[in-house]
Amino acid sequence: MSAINRLPVPYFELDETYQILNRSIVAKQAFKQADSFIDLLDIGSVDKVTRFLGKQENGKIELNMDTIEAPYVLHTLFANWDEECFHIICIKQDGNLTELIEKVQKQSRRLAQTDFELLEKKEELEESLSMIKQLSAPFISISAELAFVPFFGDLDDHLIKQNQGVISKNVYQADYDYLFFDFSGVGTITNLGLRELLRLVQALQIMGIETRVIGLRPEHAQLLRGNDIQKRAEFNGSLAEMIRKHM
């Protein structure tokens, strides 16, 4: 028995036209009888293999082969060219590995879908938060001269930025003289929120609107003490007191 026959793997010896010159016993057991190695390939792998072997170089590729056990079985082909013929070994890919690859690909698709769904949820959440911010600073007209904006929740830069456009537009269109900012429903005041409020008050001043800050709690008054907003806006007591004073 020749050494080729004793090889424990599917081995083929091919000439330069891919005709089978010799094969191992394992190759005979795994693949049908054929004169040409091309006849053992899945039709989709023929061009790939001929291009690869046509270079007459050493290397490896993956291809589907028609086996006795099943058609279209994925193999790794190892090729060596020795100036006269090809020496080919075909190793069947482990089914567990193929299954693992399929599972990884499936999981990747699921993660991609999950990322898309999370992005949609994130956009929905941002829209909801934007709506909450808009509802946290409603613009209320009290008279032809006076309007009222009560703040609810934390006074941060998002709250002011979300509502400054609506506030400026409303006071401009109705030509109000006074605008009250009510802090009685405010929780935490951030430095960025205070800075954006100051910018809004400055813009209102340029438009000829006098601003009043009412409903301050002691902790709010302490935070605002010494801030530039004290120079721009008048600080008073409650809404009821301001209404009695201006109406």
N, C-alpha and C positions, 0 to 999 in steps of 0.2 A: 504494500500500500504506500503510495507516494505521500510526501509531507503535505502536499496540498489537500489531499483527502482527509488528513487528520486534523486540519484546522478546525477549531471549535466555533467558528463564525462563518457566515455566508461570504465566501470569497469567489471572485471571478477574475479570470485572466482574459483580456480583450485585445484584439488587434486595433489598429488605428481607425478602422471603419466600425468599431464597436461590436464586431462579431465575437462570440464567446469561444475561446480556445480551450478553456479548462475551467472547472469549478469544483468547490469542495463538496463533500457529502452533505454538510449542513445546508449549503446553497441549494442542492438538489431537493432536499426535504422541504425547504421553505418556499421555493419558487417553481413554477411550472417549467416544463421543458421548452426551450426556445433557442434558436440559432443566434439571434441578435439580442444584445442587452437592452436595446431600445424597446423590444417587445414586452419587457418586464416592467415597463414604466407606465404610470398613469399618463394619459395623453397631455394633461396640463403640465407635466414635468419634463416632457421630451425636449422642448426648446431650451429649457434651463440646463439640462444635463449636457446636451450637445454643445452649447456655448461654453460650458465649464470644461468639458473634456477636450474641446477643440483647442484650448490654450496649451494642452499637453504640459500641464504644471501639476505639482503636488498641492493637495488641499482637501477641503471637505465642503459639502453642501447638504441641505435638507431636501428631500423629495418624497413623493408618494409612489409606492410600488405595489404592483398587483401580485399578491401572495396567494399560495394555495389556501391558506386559512381564511383570508378575507381580502377584498379589493381595497385599493387606496389606503394602504397602511403607511404611516409616516416613518421614514428611515433617515439616518444620517449616512451619507456615502463618503468614504475616505478613498482618495485616489492617489496613485503613485505612478508616474511615467518613467520608464527606464530606457527610452530611446527606441524601443522595439514594440512594446506593448504596455497596456495599462494593467495595473494590479488594483483591484477594487474590493473593498470590504463594505458590506451594507449592514449596519446595526439598527435593528428595530428600536424605535424610541419607546421608553417605558410607558406603558398605559397610565400608570399612576402620575408620571410627570405630565403627560398630555392632559390628564384630568385636572391636575393642579393648575396648569396654565389656563385651562378653560375657567376654573374657579376664580383665578386672579383676574382674568379679563372680565368675567361677570361681575365681580366685586368692584372693579374699576368703573364699569358702566353704572352700577348702582350708586357709587360715590359721586359720579358726575351728575346723575339725576338728583341725588340728595343735595349737592352743591347748588344746583339750579333751583330746587325747591326752597332751600335756605335763603337764596338770594331773593326769591319772590316774597318769602316771609319777612325778610329784612326790609324790603321796599314797602310792604304793607305796614310794618311796624313804624317805619319812618313817616309814612303818611298819617298814621294814627297819632304819633307824637306831635306832628305838625298841627293836626287838627286840635289836639289838646292845648297846645300853646296858643292857638288862635282863640280858643274858648276861655283861656286863662287871662285874657285882657280884652274883654268886650268894650266896645265903644258905645256909650249911652248919651243920647242928647237929652238935656234937662230943660233948656230954653233956647231961644234964638241966640243968646249970647254965651251960654254956658254948656259945657260937655263934661262927661265924667268917665274915667277909665279905671275900674277896680282891678287890681292885680290879685291873682290867686296862685298859690303854690310858691315855688322858689323863684325869686327874681334873678334870673341869669341872663347871659347875653343872647341865648336862643330865644327867650321870651320876648325881649325887646326887638331883636332883629326880625322875628316872625311877624310882629305887629306894627312896627314903625311906619311901614308903607301905608297901611290902612288908616292909622291914626292921622298921619300927615295929610292924606287925601281927604279925609272927612272934615278936618278943621279948615282946610283950604276951601273946599266946596261950599261949606255952610257959613264961612266967615265968622267963626266964633271969636269971642274976646278972651274967654277963660277956659282952661282945661285943668280939671282936677285929677290927680293920680292918687288913688286910694290904696294905702298899704295895709289896711286892716286884715286882709286875707293872705298876706305874704308870710312865707316861712323863712327860709334862709335867703340872704342877699349876698351874692358873690361880687367880688371886685370887678370882674368883667361885666356883670350885669349892671353894676353901678356906673361903669364907664360908658356903656352903651346908652343908658338912660340919660346921662349928662349930654351926650351927643344929640339925643332926641330933643331934649329941652333947649339946647342951643339952636337947633334947627327951627323949633317952634317960635323961639324969640325972634329970629330973623323974619318969620312970617307975621310977626306982630301979635303973637298969642302969649298971654300971661299964664304961667303954670303955677299950680298950687299943689302941695303935697300934704295929704291928710291921712289920718288913721295910723300914725306912727306909734309903734310900741317902744318901750324904753330901750330894748336892745337894738332896735333899728335906729333910733335917734342917736345912740352912742356911736354906731357905725358911721352915720352920716355927718357927725360933728367934724367940722374942719374940711369937709369935702367941698370941691368947687361948686357942687350942685346947690349948696346953700346960697351962693351968690347969684344963682340963676333963677331959683324958684322960691316961692314963699311957702313957709311951713305953718300950717294951721291945725286946728283940732279935728272935729268930726265933719262929716258931710252935712249933717243937719245944721250945724253952725254956719257953714259956708253958704248953704242955700238961703238961710234967713238973712245973711249979710248981703247977698247979691240979688235977691229977688224981693 
